Amino acid sequence: MCSNDYDGIFSKYQAPLILGGTFLPRKSSVHDGLVEYQSCSIGLDQSLFGTSYKDTFYKPRLNHADKGFLTGDSLFKDSKKPMKWFECLL
């Protein structure tokens, strides 16, 4: 799971990661608030990634805390369901 967005799911982590994602200097504007997307997906074919939790290589619209399973799943968007993605891997 590698994310290309730092907005994520509404939680207590969202605002700090939006601020960090907006103001901390980076080489790329594509990141999850802390980790740049290309450093997570390095060496993998980008066509393998999908935005549904049903995809093995999941590219959700989640921030770093969401990807750490700290905030649960979004109620409505498949692109914001890290817990469901992990369950599908098992």
C-alpha positions as CSV (number, residue, x, y, z in Angstrom):
1,M,0.0,0.0,0.0
2,C,1.5,3.3,-1.2
3,S,-0.4,6.5,-1.0
4,N,-0.2,9.6,-3.3
5,D,-2.3,11.9,-1.1
6,Y,-2.1,13.3,2.4
7,D,-5.7,14.4,2.9
8,G,-6.9,11.0,4.1
9,I,-9.8,10.1,6.5
10,F,-11.2,12.7,8.9
11,S,-9.4,12.1,12.2
12,K,-7.2,13.8,14.8
13,Y,-4.2,13.0,12.5
14,Q,-5.6,14.7,9.4
15,A,-4.9,18.4,10.2
16,P,-1.2,17.8,11.2
17,L,-0.5,15.7,8.2
18,I,-2.2,18.3,5.9
19,L,0.0,21.0,7.4
20,G,3.1,18.8,7.1
21,G,2.2,17.8,3.6
22,T,1.7,21.4,2.6
23,F,4.6,23.1,4.2
24,L,7.5,20.6,4.7
25,P,10.0,20.7,1.9
26,R,10.1,17.6,-0.3
27,K,11.5,16.5,-3.7
28,S,8.0,15.5,-4.8
29,S,4.5,16.8,-4.3
30,V,3.2,13.3,-4.4
31,H,3.3,11.9,-0.8
32,D,1.2,10.7,2.2
33,G,2.2,13.6,4.5
34,L,5.5,11.9,5.4
35,V,6.7,9.4,2.8
36,E,7.0,10.3,-0.9
37,Y,5.1,7.9,-3.2
38,Q,8.0,7.0,-5.4
39,S,10.1,5.9,-2.4
40,C,7.3,3.5,-1.3
41,S,6.6,2.1,-4.8
42,I,10.2,1.9,-6.0
43,G,10.8,-0.9,-8.4
44,L,7.2,-1.8,-8.9
45,D,5.3,-1.4,-12.1
46,Q,2.8,1.5,-11.6
47,S,0.2,-0.3,-13.7
48,L,-0.1,-2.9,-10.9
49,F,-1.6,-0.3,-8.5
50,G,-5.3,0.3,-8.2
51,T,-7.5,2.5,-6.0
52,S,-9.8,-0.2,-4.7
53,Y,-9.1,-2.2,-1.5
54,K,-9.6,-5.3,-3.6
55,D,-6.4,-4.5,-5.5
56,T,-3.3,-6.4,-4.3
57,F,-1.2,-3.2,-4.9
58,Y,-3.4,-0.6,-3.3
59,K,-2.8,3.1,-4.0
60,P,-5.4,4.7,-1.7
61,R,-6.0,8.4,-1.0
62,L,-4.8,8.1,2.6
63,N,-2.3,9.9,4.8
64,H,0.5,8.2,6.7
65,A,-1.6,7.7,9.9
66,D,-4.4,6.1,7.9
67,K,-2.0,3.7,6.2
68,G,-0.8,2.7,9.7
69,F,-4.4,1.5,10.5
70,L,-4.8,4.2,13.1
71,T,-8.1,5.6,11.8
72,G,-10.1,2.7,10.5
73,D,-11.9,2.8,7.1
74,S,-13.9,5.4,5.3
75,L,-17.6,4.7,5.2
76,F,-18.1,5.5,1.6
77,K,-14.9,5.4,-0.6
78,D,-13.1,2.3,-1.7
79,S,-10.0,4.5,-2.1
80,K,-10.0,5.0,1.7
81,K,-10.3,1.5,3.2
82,P,-7.0,0.3,4.6
83,M,-8.5,-2.1,7.1
84,K,-10.6,-3.8,4.4
85,W,-7.5,-4.1,2.1
86,F,-5.5,-5.8,4.9
87,E,-8.4,-8.2,5.5
88,C,-8.5,-9.1,1.8
89,L,-4.8,-9.9,1.9
90,L,-5.2,-12.5,4.6
